[in-house]
Amino acid sequence: MTLGLSLAGQGRIEEALALLESADPDLDADLGSEHPLRILYGLNRATLLHRSRRATEAARLVDAVLPKMRAAFGAAAPAVTRAEALGSERLKSARTDSESARFADVFL
């Protein structure tokens, strides 16, 4: 996970995505799919998908974890409200670097 985030910081998005995706089974085994940290770590992948102009995939991932985030952190938690404010339609239509940067601030 850490190496993937480091690669992302270097702009090596596709390599980072591959590492984050390969970390999913280990995170599930170590933490369980419903653990709050597992949920937050998984959102890093959504950030990278969005940066790769794969906003539809990112939106699907965010939409899938929002109910888990609400249950784990509460609906008023900053990470939850920021993710909700983005909304999948905004993710799907986001095209500018500034919007991409705001999305990255949510999870990384």
Secondary structure as a PSIPRED ss2 file (coil, helix, strand):
# PSIPRED VFORMAT (PSIPRED V4.0)

   1 M C   1.000  0.000  0.000
   2 T H   0.000  1.000  0.000
   3 L H   0.000  1.000  0.000
   4 G H   0.000  1.000  0.000
   5 L H   0.000  1.000  0.000
   6 S H   0.000  1.000  0.000
   7 L H   0.000  1.000  0.000
   8 A H   0.000  1.000  0.000
   9 G H   0.000  1.000  0.000
  10 Q C   1.000  0.000  0.000
  11 G C   1.000  0.000  0.000
  12 R C   1.000  0.000  0.000
  13 I H   0.000  1.000  0.000
  14 E H   0.000  1.000  0.000
  15 E H   0.000  1.000  0.000
  16 A H   0.000  1.000  0.000
  17 L H   0.000  1.000  0.000
  18 A H   0.000  1.000  0.000
  19 L H   0.000  1.000  0.000
  20 L H   0.000  1.000  0.000
  21 E H   0.000  1.000  0.000
  22 S H   0.000  1.000  0.000
  23 A H   0.000  1.000  0.000
  24 D H   0.000  1.000  0.000
  25 P H   0.000  1.000  0.000
  26 D H   0.000  1.000  0.000
  27 L H   0.000  1.000  0.000
  28 D H   0.000  1.000  0.000
  29 A H   0.000  1.000  0.000
  30 D H   0.000  1.000  0.000
  31 L H   0.000  1.000  0.000
  32 G C   1.000  0.000  0.000
  33 S C   1.000  0.000  0.000
  34 E C   1.000  0.000  0.000
  35 H C   1.000  0.000  0.000
  36 P H   0.000  1.000  0.000
  37 L H   0.000  1.000  0.000
  38 R H   0.000  1.000  0.000
  39 I H   0.000  1.000  0.000
  40 L H   0.000  1.000  0.000
  41 Y H   0.000  1.000  0.000
  42 G H   0.000  1.000  0.000
  43 L H   0.000  1.000  0.000
  44 N H   0.000  1.000  0.000
  45 R H   0.000  1.000  0.000
  46 A H   0.000  1.000  0.000
  47 T H   0.000  1.000  0.000
  48 L H   0.000  1.000  0.000
  49 L H   0.000  1.000  0.000
  50 H H   0.000  1.000  0.000
  51 R H   0.000  1.000  0.000
  52 S C   1.000  0.000  0.000
  53 R C   1.000  0.000  0.000
  54 R C   1.000  0.000  0.000
  55 A H   0.000  1.000  0.000
  56 T H   0.000  1.000  0.000
  57 E H   0.000  1.000  0.000
  58 A H   0.000  1.000  0.000
  59 A H   0.000  1.000  0.000
  60 R H   0.000  1.000  0.000
  61 L H   0.000  1.000  0.000
  62 V H   0.000  1.000  0.000
  63 D H   0.000  1.000  0.000
  64 A H   0.000  1.000  0.000
  65 V H   0.000  1.000  0.000
  66 L H   0.000  1.000  0.000
  67 P H   0.000  1.000  0.000
  68 K H   0.000  1.000  0.000
  69 M H   0.000  1.000  0.000
  70 R H   0.000  1.000  0.000
  71 A H   0.000  1.000  0.000
  72 A H   0.000  1.000  0.000
  73 F H   0.000  1.000  0.000
  74 G C   1.000  0.000  0.000
  75 A C   1.000  0.000  0.000
  76 A C   1.000  0.000  0.000
  77 A C   1.000  0.000  0.000
  78 P H   0.000  1.000  0.000
  79 A H   0.000  1.000  0.000
  80 V H   0.000  1.000  0.000
  81 T H   0.000  1.000  0.000
  82 R H   0.000  1.000  0.000
  83 A H   0.000  1.000  0.000
  84 E H   0.000  1.000  0.000
  85 A H   0.000  1.000  0.000
  86 L H   0.000  1.000  0.000
  87 G H   0.000  1.000  0.000
  88 S H   0.000  1.000  0.000
  89 E H   0.000  1.000  0.000
  90 R H   0.000  1.000  0.000
  91 L H   0.000  1.000  0.000
  92 K H   0.000  1.000  0.000
  93 S H   0.000  1.000  0.000
  94 A C   1.000  0.000  0.000
  95 R C   1.000  0.000  0.000
  96 T C   1.000  0.000  0.000
  97 D H   0.000  1.000  0.000
  98 S H   0.000  1.000  0.000
  99 E H   0.000  1.000  0.000
 100 S H   0.000  1.000  0.000
 101 A H   0.000  1.000  0.000
 102 R H   0.000  1.000  0.000
 103 F H   0.000  1.000  0.000
 104 A H   0.000  1.000  0.000
 105 D H   0.000  1.000  0.000
 106 V H   0.000  1.000  0.000
 107 F H   0.000  1.000  0.000
 108 L C   1.000  0.000  0.000
